[in-house]
Amino acid sequence: MKKIIVSVLTILILFSCKKEQPTEIQPEEPKLEAINETTADNAVIYEANIRQYSPEGKFNAFTKDIPQLKELGVKIIWVMPIFPISQTKRKATGGDDSKFASEMPEAEQYKYLGSYYAVTDFKKVNPEFGTIEDFRNLVKTAHENGMYVILDWVPNHTGWDHVWIKEHPEFYTQNEKGEIIDPINPETGESWGWTDVADLNYDNKELRKEMTSDMLHWIKNENIDGFRCDVASNVPTDFWQEAIPQLRKEKNIFMLAEAWQPELLKKDLFDMCYAWDGHHLMNDIAQEKKAVADWDKYMEKVSKDYEANDILMNFVDNHDENSWNGTINSRLGEAREAMVALSYLTPGMPLIYSGDEYGLDHSLKFFEKDSIPKTKGKEWDLLAKLGELKKDNSALAGGKQKASYKRISASNDNSVLVFEREKEGRKVVFVANLTKEEQNVVFELDQKYTDYNTGKPFEFQKGKGLKLQPWRYYILVN
């Protein structure tokens, strides 16, 4: 009997000890901070071309690479349109006089995938890229890695197979014969040549409701963080004044307009627009059509046209430029690295287009399958270095509370660009020879700096010249 009692007590003691063992607490995944006024300060935006990003052209192939985009300082991923593409009038080749896929030999028609921007349903995903679950995983993965996802939206037009064509022809612009037409260039009154899409008419109030509802669908149901809006200035501004506040009632979102007009950046409208003039100017300087004096005029115009809290997207490349106007190398040549650096150092937010991080050097097909290189090299290293500086140094703040921009006078101001960015006691100075000739430049600095690229003290004696090879640049930090 005594043995039985001892055994029972032993079991009870062991059970009690086991019960008292502390439960192992798993650390929670860090939650992504809601988009706010500081989001854009140190952000790099990445344009994801899902079709061309990988040989398979699927969401999942891009999703698996999202974690490494952190190496480039990417904070916002802009995903090109993911919607089903219309078959009717689907384009097969490039240019305004494009042939339609239906005009090609029947055995070859499968190759012509059409334009992302000829949408047939704003609430579905293109099976070419995968499933809605695959897209949800993309968004989830981005959020887990501290990145926001904005969806490329096409508010100006739809493809010819969209259900609205049959059910709501009154949603579309029509000619005198009552025929739905493709979009018209407001400056010329003639067709843009976008014959694979039908122009929407925002005089119709029901269209406005439907378009807003479709945008809300992606915020409410798919947890996206905003939109990049295609040809946003071709849509009446008063539509954006109605729609964007409704979207923001649902969630804090980031809005990018493919436009330059300052009125689109007014309160409660878009957060950022395209620095088109800056983009064209960088091309022109690289091609010796313009000079540093033109850059100074541009920066002066920006300060007058835009408010202090307006954000411009600085870019040397995007899907349109690459496919229609040539590669970075063909446009910028030996000036490529200096211009990429300038796009990061200038007030605003720099853009990386799919493939440029790998040295993309061919124009991607727009209506057919293509692919980008995937070998890391000097381009990746450069963008990682610039992304780290953008992320960590408040002197490059480019959002609504951006760092100051001050031009520093140099002895040959039309050839060498010198300017300073400053915020919270941090300073970054950019010095660049923007010509194909060697330059000897004299300028003054107010303190000692470190060469960011080498990590060594910047050797520069006051009053003495600095020899700069063609397109040579320095980034100096205090």
C-alpha positions in Angstrom: 0.0 0.0 0.0 2.8 2.4 0.9 4.5 1.7 -2.5 1.2 2.6 -4.3 0.9 5.9 -2.4 4.5 6.8 -3.1 4.0 6.1 -6.8 0.8 8.2 -7.0 2.5 11.1 -5.3 5.5 10.8 -7.7 3.1 10.9 -10.7 1.3 13.9 -9.3 4.5 15.8 -8.6 5.8 15.1 -12.1 2.5 16.2 -13.7 2.5 19.3 -11.6 6.0 20.2 -12.6 5.2 19.6 -16.3 2.1 21.7 -16.0 4.1 24.6 -14.5 6.7 24.6 -17.4 6.4 28.0 -19.2 4.9 27.9 -22.6 7.4 28.9 -25.4 6.2 32.2 -26.9 6.7 32.6 -30.6 7.8 36.1 -31.6 5.1 37.9 -33.6 5.9 38.9 -37.2 6.5 42.7 -37.3 3.4 44.4 -38.6 3.8 46.7 -41.6 3.3 50.3 -40.5 0.3 52.0 -42.1 1.2 54.3 -45.0 1.7 57.9 -43.6 3.3 61.2 -44.4 6.8 59.8 -43.8 6.5 56.7 -46.0 7.9 58.4 -49.1 10.8 60.0 -47.3 13.3 57.2 -47.8 11.4 55.0 -50.3 12.6 53.5 -53.6 9.8 52.4 -55.9 10.1 49.3 -58.0 8.0 48.7 -61.2 7.2 45.0 -61.5 6.6 43.7 -65.1 5.2 40.3 -64.2 5.1 39.0 -67.7 8.7 39.8 -68.5 10.3 39.4 -65.1 10.8 35.6 -65.5 10.8 33.0 -68.2 7.5 31.7 -66.8 6.0 35.1 -66.4 4.1 34.2 -63.2 3.3 36.0 -59.9 5.1 33.3 -58.0 8.3 33.8 -59.9 8.4 37.4 -58.9 7.2 36.8 -55.3 10.1 34.5 -54.4 12.5 37.4 -55.3 10.7 40.0 -53.2 12.9 39.5 -50.1 16.0 40.4 -52.0 14.5 43.7 -53.2 15.2 44.9 -49.6 18.9 45.0 -50.6 17.9 47.7 -53.1 16.0 49.8 -50.5 12.7 49.1 -52.2 9.7 50.2 -50.1 6.9 50.4 -52.7 6.2 47.8 -55.4 4.2 49.0 -58.3 2.7 46.0 -60.1 1.8 46.6 -63.8 -1.8 45.8 -64.6 -2.8 42.2 -63.6 -6.2 42.1 -65.2 -7.5 39.9 -68.1 -6.7 41.4 -71.5 -9.2 41.7 -74.3 -9.1 39.5 -77.4 -10.9 41.9 -79.6 -8.4 44.2 -81.4 -5.6 42.7 -79.4 -2.4 44.2 -80.7 0.4 42.0 -82.2 3.2 44.4 -83.0 4.4 47.8 -81.8 3.7 51.3 -83.1 0.6 53.2 -84.0 0.0 51.1 -87.1 0.2 47.9 -85.2 -1.4 44.8 -86.6 -4.0 43.0 -84.5 -3.4 39.4 -83.4 -6.5 38.3 -85.3 -4.8 39.4 -88.5 -1.8 37.2 -87.9 -1.5 33.6 -89.1 -3.8 31.5 -86.9 -1.0 29.2 -85.8 0.9 32.2 -84.5 -1.9 34.0 -82.7 -1.2 32.4 -79.4 2.1 34.4 -79.2 0.4 37.7 -79.1 -0.6 38.4 -75.5 -1.7 42.0 -75.9 -1.3 45.1 -73.9 -1.7 45.1 -70.1 -3.7 48.3 -70.5 -6.5 46.8 -72.6 -8.5 45.6 -69.6 -11.5 43.3 -69.9 -12.4 43.0 -66.2 -11.2 45.2 -63.4 -12.0 42.6 -60.7 -10.2 39.6 -62.0 -6.6 38.5 -62.6 -5.1 37.5 -65.9 -4.6 33.7 -65.8 -1.4 34.3 -67.8 0.1 35.4 -64.4 -1.5 32.9 -62.1 -4.4 32.9 -59.7 -5.9 35.4 -57.3 -4.4 33.3 -54.5 -1.0 33.7 -56.1 -1.5 37.5 -56.2 -2.6 37.5 -52.5 0.6 35.6 -51.7 2.6 38.3 -53.5 0.9 41.1 -51.4 1.4 39.1 -48.2 5.1 38.5 -48.9 5.7 42.1 -49.7 4.0 43.2 -46.5 6.1 40.6 -44.5 9.2 42.2 -46.0 8.2 45.8 -45.1 7.0 46.8 -48.6 3.8 48.2 -49.9 2.0 47.1 -53.1 0.3 49.5 -55.4 -1.7 48.3 -58.4 -1.4 49.8 -61.8 -5.0 51.1 -62.6 -6.3 52.0 -66.1 -9.1 54.5 -65.6 -9.0 56.2 -69.0 -10.1 53.3 -71.2 -11.0 49.6 -71.3 -10.4 46.8 -73.8 -13.1 46.1 -76.4 -14.3 42.9 -74.6 -15.1 44.7 -71.3 -18.7 43.9 -70.2 -19.4 47.6 -70.1 -19.2 47.8 -73.9 -22.4 45.7 -74.2 -24.2 46.5 -71.0 -23.2 50.2 -70.6 -22.2 51.7 -74.0 -23.2 55.1 -72.4 -20.0 54.8 -70.3 -17.9 55.4 -73.5 -17.1 58.3 -75.7 -19.0 58.0 -79.0 -18.6 59.8 -82.4 -21.5 61.4 -84.3 -22.6 58.1 -85.6 -23.0 56.7 -82.1 -19.9 54.5 -82.4 -17.6 53.9 -79.5 -14.1 55.3 -80.3 -10.6 54.8 -79.1 -8.9 57.6 -77.0 -8.3 61.0 -78.5 -5.3 63.2 -77.9 -6.9 66.4 -76.4 -4.0 68.5 -77.8 -4.5 67.4 -81.5 -8.1 66.1 -81.5 -6.9 63.0 -83.2 -6.5 59.4 -82.1 -3.5 58.5 -79.9 -3.2 55.3 -81.9 -4.4 53.2 -79.0 -6.8 51.3 -81.2 -6.9 48.3 -78.9 -8.9 50.2 -76.2 -12.1 52.1 -76.0 -12.3 55.6 -74.4 -14.3 56.1 -71.3 -16.6 59.1 -70.9 -16.6 60.6 -67.3 -19.5 62.8 -68.0 -21.5 59.7 -67.0 -22.0 59.7 -63.2 -22.8 55.9 -63.1 -19.4 55.2 -64.7 -17.7 57.2 -61.9 -19.5 55.1 -59.3 -18.6 51.8 -61.0 -14.9 52.8 -61.4 -14.7 53.9 -57.8 -16.4 50.7 -56.7 -13.9 48.5 -58.7 -11.0 50.3 -57.1 -12.5 49.9 -53.6 -12.7 46.1 -54.3 -8.9 45.8 -54.4 -8.5 47.8 -51.2 -11.2 46.0 -49.2 -10.7 42.4 -50.5 -7.1 42.2 -51.5 -5.4 44.5 -49.1 -3.4 46.5 -51.6 -1.8 49.8 -50.6 -2.7 52.2 -53.4 -2.7 52.7 -57.1 -0.5 54.0 -60.0 -3.1 55.5 -62.3 -2.4 55.3 -66.0 -2.7 58.6 -68.0 -4.3 60.2 -64.9 -4.5 63.7 -66.4 -6.7 62.4 -69.2 -9.4 61.7 -66.6 -11.3 64.7 -65.2 -9.7 66.1 -62.0 -13.1 66.3 -60.4 -13.4 62.5 -60.7 -10.2 62.2 -58.6 -11.6 64.7 -56.1 -14.6 62.5 -55.7 -13.0 59.1 -55.7 -9.7 59.4 -53.8 -11.2 60.6 -50.5 -13.6 57.6 -50.7 -10.7 55.2 -51.2 -8.8 56.8 -48.3 -11.8 56.3 -46.0 -11.2 52.6 -46.3 -7.5 52.6 -45.8 -4.4 54.8 -45.9 -3.2 54.5 -49.4 -0.4 55.8 -51.7 -1.5 57.3 -55.0 0.9 57.8 -58.0 -0.3 59.7 -61.1 1.2 59.0 -64.5 1.0 62.8 -65.0 3.0 66.0 -64.2 0.1 68.4 -63.5 0.6 70.1 -60.1 -3.2 70.3 -59.5 -3.3 66.5 -59.2 -1.1 66.8 -56.1 -3.5 69.0 -54.1 -4.7 67.9 -50.7 -6.5 64.5 -50.6 -5.5 63.8 -54.2 -2.3 62.1 -55.5 0.8 61.8 -53.4 3.3 61.6 -56.3 3.5 62.3 -60.0 6.0 61.8 -62.8 9.1 64.0 -63.1 8.7 63.9 -66.9 10.7 67.1 -67.5 13.5 65.8 -65.3 13.6 62.5 -67.2 13.8 64.1 -70.6 16.4 66.5 -69.4 18.7 63.8 -68.1 18.4 62.1 -71.6 19.2 65.4 -73.3 22.2 66.2 -71.1 23.6 62.7 -71.7 23.2 63.3 -75.4 24.8 66.8 -75.2 21.6 68.5 -76.3 21.3 70.3 -72.9 23.7 71.3 -70.2 23.9 71.9 -66.4 22.4 75.4 -66.8 19.2 73.7 -68.1 19.2 71.5 -65.0 19.3 74.7 -62.9 16.3 76.1 -64.8 14.4 72.9 -64.3 15.0 72.9 -60.6 13.9 76.5 -60.3 10.7 75.7 -62.3 10.0 72.7 -60.0 10.2 74.9 -56.9 7.8 77.4 -58.5 5.3 75.0 -60.0 5.0 72.5 -57.1 4.3 72.9 -53.4 6.9 72.0 -50.8 5.1 68.7 -49.9 4.6 67.5 -53.5 6.5 64.4 -54.5 8.0 63.8 -57.9 9.0 60.3 -59.1 12.5 60.5 -60.6 13.3 57.9 -63.2 15.8 57.0 -66.0 13.6 54.2 -67.2 10.1 52.6 -67.1 8.1 50.3 -69.2 7.1 52.9 -71.9 10.6 54.3 -72.2 12.3 50.9 -72.4 9.9 49.5 -75.0 9.3 52.5 -77.2 12.2 55.0 -76.7 15.2 52.7 -76.2 17.2 51.2 -73.3 19.0 53.1 -70.6 22.3 52.5 -72.4 21.0 53.7 -75.8 19.7 56.9 -74.2 22.3 57.6 -71.6 25.4 55.8 -72.8 28.5 56.5 -70.7 26.4 58.9 -68.5 24.2 56.1 -67.3 25.7 55.7 -63.8 25.9 59.5 -63.2 22.2 59.9 -64.2 21.1 57.0 -62.1 22.9 58.6 -59.1 21.3 61.9 -59.9 17.8 60.4 -59.9 18.5 59.2 -56.3 20.1 62.5 -55.1 17.4 64.8 -56.5 14.4 65.6 -54.2 11.7 63.0 -54.8 11.5 59.2 -55.1 13.7 57.1 -57.4 12.2 54.3 -59.6 13.7 51.0 -60.6 12.2 49.2 -63.6 12.2 45.4 -63.8 15.5 44.3 -65.2 17.5 47.5 -64.7 18.9 46.1 -61.5 20.4 43.3 -63.6 21.7 45.6 -66.4 18.8 45.2 -68.8 20.1 46.2 -72.2 17.3 45.4 -74.7 13.9 46.9 -75.3 11.3 44.4 -73.9 8.5 43.4 -76.2 5.2 45.0 -75.2 2.6 42.6 -76.7 4.6 39.4 -76.6 6.6 37.3 -74.2 10.1 38.4 -73.4 12.4 38.1 -70.4 14.9 40.1 -68.4 18.5 39.0 -67.4 18.9 37.7 -63.8 22.6 37.9 -63.1 23.7 40.4 -60.4 26.5 42.7 -61.4 27.7 46.3 -61.2 24.1 47.6 -61.7 22.8 45.7 -58.7 25.7 46.8 -56.6 25.2 50.5 -57.6 21.4 50.4 -56.8 22.1 48.6 -53.5 24.6 51.3 -52.5 22.3 54.1 -53.5 19.3 52.4 -51.9 21.2 52.1 -48.6 22.0 55.8 -48.7 18.5 56.7 -49.5 17.1 54.5 -46.7 19.5 55.6 -44.0 20.4 59.3 -44.6 17.7 61.9 -43.7 19.5 64.3 -46.0 17.9 62.4 -48.9 14.4 62.6 -47.5 12.2 63.0 -50.6 8.6 62.9 -49.2 6.3 65.5 -47.9 8.9 66.8 -45.4 11.8 66.6 -47.8 15.4 67.6 -47.2 16.5 71.0 -48.6 18.2 71.4 -52.0 20.9 74.0 -52.4 23.0 74.7 -55.4 26.7 75.1 -54.7 28.5 77.5 -57.1 31.3 76.0 -59.1 33.9 77.5 -61.4 32.4 75.9 -64.5 28.7 75.8 -63.7 27.5 74.8 -67.1 29.6 71.6 -67.1 29.8 70.5 -63.5 26.7 70.2 -61.2 27.3 70.6 -57.5 24.5 70.7 -54.9 23.8 70.0 -51.3 20.9 68.2 -49.6 20.4 68.8 -45.9 18.1 67.8 -43.1 18.4 67.3 -39.3 22.1 68.2 -39.4 22.8 65.5 -42.0 24.3 66.7 -45.4 24.9 65.0 -48.7 26.8 66.8 -51.5 26.6 65.7 -55.2 29.4 66.6 -57.5 29.2 65.5 -61.1 30.9 66.3 -64.4 27.9 66.1 -66.8 30.0 66.3 -70.0 32.1 63.9 -72.1 35.1 66.2 -71.6 37.5 66.2 -68.6 36.8 69.1 -66.3 38.8 70.9 -63.6 36.4 72.5 -61.2 36.8 74.8 -58.1 34.1 75.0 -55.5 33.9 75.5 -51.7 32.6 73.1 -49.0 31.7 74.2 -45.5 33.1 71.2 -43.7 35.0 67.9 -44.2 33.2 65.1 -46.0 33.6 61.4 -46.6 33.4 59.9 -50.1 30.4 57.7 -49.8 31.5 55.3 -52.6 34.9 54.6 -51.0 34.3 55.3 -47.3 37.5 57.5 -47.3 37.9 61.2 -46.4 37.2 63.4 -49.4 40.6 65.0 -50.3 39.8 68.5 -51.5 41.8 71.6 -50.6 39.9 74.8 -50.5 40.5 77.0 -53.6 42.2 74.2 -55.5 40.7 72.5 -58.5 39.3 69.0 -58.6 39.9 67.0 -61.8 36.9 65.1 -63.0 36.9 62.6 -65.8 33.9 62.6 -68.2 30.7 61.7 -66.3 32.6 61.2 -63.1 30.6 62.0 -59.9 31.1 62.0 -56.2 28.6 61.6 -53.4 29.9 63.2 -50.2 28.5 62.7 -46.7 29.2 64.5 -43.5 
